[in-house]
Amino acid sequence: MRKFSLLFLCLTFIYQISFANSPKREMRAVWIATVANIDWPSQRNLASQAQRQELRKMLDEFQRNKINAIVMQIRPTADAFYPSALEPWSHWLTGKQGVRPNDFYDPLQFIIEEAHKRCIEVHVWLNPYRVTNSDDLKVLSNDHLYHKRPELFLKYGGKYYFDPGLDETRNFLNRVVRDVVERYDVDAIHFDDYFYPYKVNGEEFPDNESFKNNPRGFAPHQKADWRRNNVDMVIAELQQTIKSTKPWVEFGISPFGVWRNDNVDPRGSATRAGVQNYDDLYADILKWLREGTIDYVTPQLYWEIGKKVADYSVLVKWWSENSYGKNLYIGLYASQLGQKSASAEWRKGNELVRQMQLNKKYPQVDGAMFFSAKAIMGNYQGIADSLSKNLYKYPALIPVNRNINGEPSAQPQNIRVVRDSEEAYLLWDEVDEEGGCKVAYYVVYAFKGKKVGDLNNAENIIKLTTENCLDLRELETRFKGYYTFVVTAVNKFKHESQPTHGVTRKL
């Protein structure tokens, strides 16, 4: 009984928090992890129809919670969740690497179509270097690149990786990314925190040969700088690859939450984390932000407020002050909610809400990404209810990326109400554009009365839709009296058009 009462109090606290000034633009994303079948598919070799059902169920739930983006893992271990001439089908998808789905469907194309139908962006998530999750090479298909070019790979910590010090590694990764961006209508390319692997005690990463053969002017004592330069070159080249292919596609990184501790570097955060991006993963996130070689950053701030070695409140402030004007989204550890192994703060149920409240104090924070889908689907500690009823009560547009120049969206035309004896539709002409100016979705606003109101108030958004019509019967249970409608278009660059003129109708 006591546990029930505590949970009730926590949820009551969550629901009672006021978010009256809901932002019109806010990133609201969820990671969908495929490695080890964390989120999807629920098991290897699941029938294709069941895979599609699971994805639709996820997307329906995200749409209900007004999530506007997913981060879909499509290359967890140098494999593919889509047909590729470069890499084999993933064994996380079909049970055996190199074996395609049983009805030959394309999972990536499917999820893009289904997500976009729901006005949800698709950021595709790739791991740059990881090849296996163990030392078992039998999981690799016969046509895997490892068997053709074994000299490109290294074994470390019981796993296999591409050698980051080789030009061939960068070239191959660029081919993989270019292939995805060219063939698919993705909204972003996304890397997480896995660059050089997390260090293994007592084992040195075995790249001496690569360093010796191609030091690029770095002295022996500068090997750490050489490693960072390897990653820097990958990031810069990938940015160029993406922008030269489709300039509206974003390139984002979700790094480990600590760049450097301030006892190592005065520019660092007031933390004492055991791992640091710069020193351990050889990822100089600040350099990429400063130089604009990435379009957004989502630091994984997976610690609670008040944690001694890595305090969430310290880190969100630090990243806000060190984002160099680039879009900043915060990675939130939703999967930690209510877990028995978690600290007391995470078991209370309101830790994530406290963090989201704190984020609102920093105007540099443009939204959040939740790890992972399982937490939202399982409604851990009532988080999904909290999103749909309060935190994300109103729809939100994805923020415009400040690192990307884009064309404005064309204005929808000829808005009108068409009706007969039983039906009434709000219609407008489709906007016919291509490339980055292609319409991603339309935004329908409704204002009480006979005048157009505030388009910057998210409360006035009644629907995001890819269709050029709205069945007004959908509104009859929610609206009574005269309402004035306008419509805008949002293009691939995320720019919103000028609104149509207002159309008034009595509901």
Secondary structure as UniProt FT lines:
FT   HELIX           2..16
FT   STRAND          27..32
FT   HELIX           35..37
FT   TURN            44..45
FT   HELIX           48..64
FT   TURN            65..66
FT   STRAND          69..75
FT   HELIX           91..94
FT   TURN            97..98
FT   TURN            102..103
FT   HELIX           107..117
FT   TURN            118..119
FT   STRAND          121..126
FT   HELIX           137..139
FT   TURN            142..143
FT   HELIX           145..148
FT   HELIX           150..152
FT   STRAND          153..156
FT   TURN            157..158
FT   STRAND          159..162
FT   TURN            164..165
FT   HELIX           167..183
FT   STRAND          188..191
FT   TURN            201..202
FT   HELIX           208..213
FT   TURN            216..217
FT   HELIX           220..222
FT   HELIX           223..245
FT   TURN            247..248
FT   STRAND          250..253
FT   TURN            262..264
FT   TURN            266..267
FT   HELIX           277..281
FT   HELIX           285..291
FT   STRAND          296..297
FT   TURN            305..306
FT   HELIX           312..321
FT   TURN            324..325
FT   STRAND          327..332
FT   HELIX           334..336
FT   TURN            337..338
FT   TURN            340..341
FT   HELIX           344..347
FT   HELIX           351..359
FT   TURN            360..361
FT   TURN            363..364
FT   STRAND          365..370
FT   HELIX           373..377
FT   TURN            378..379
FT   HELIX           380..382
FT   HELIX           383..386
FT   HELIX           387..391
FT   TURN            402..403
FT   STRAND          413..419
FT   STRAND          424..429
FT   HELIX           435..437
FT   STRAND          439..448
FT   TURN            455..456
FT   HELIX           458..460
FT   STRAND          461..465
FT   STRAND          469..471
FT   HELIX           472..475
FT   TURN            476..478
FT   STRAND          482..491
FT   TURN            492..493
FT   STRAND          503..506
//
